[in-house]
């Protein structure tokens, strides 16, 4: 059964140059990263460019396990 989980990141990415999220910014990231099969993070350019017409979203794949059953 697929389960989707949304998680809030802390604002540590605000201090980096590219502002992209990574797994270290997730709350309790060690636990989440260990138990998940896939971890995909979203990065929205419009948040940092202040351009409301920009609808670009980048998908950052941090983890992708595939099991053959």
Residue pairs with C-beta under 8 A, 6 or more apart in sequence:
5 32
5 36
7 26
7 27
7 32
8 27
9 21
9 25
9 26
9 27
9 41
10 25
10 27
12 24
12 25
13 19
13 20
13 21
13 22
13 25
19 43
19 48
20 41
20 43
20 58
20 60
21 41
21 42
21 43
21 60
22 41
22 60
22 62
23 29
23 32
23 33
23 39
23 41
23 62
23 63
26 32
26 33
32 39
33 39
33 62
33 63
36 63
37 63
37 64
37 65
37 66
37 67
38 61
38 63
38 64
38 65
39 61
39 62
39 63
39 64
40 59
40 60
40 61
40 62
40 64
41 59
41 60
41 62
42 57
42 58
42 59
42 60
43 57
43 58
43 60
44 56
44 57
44 58
45 51
45 54
45 56
45 57
45 58
46 52
46 53
46 54
46 55
46 56
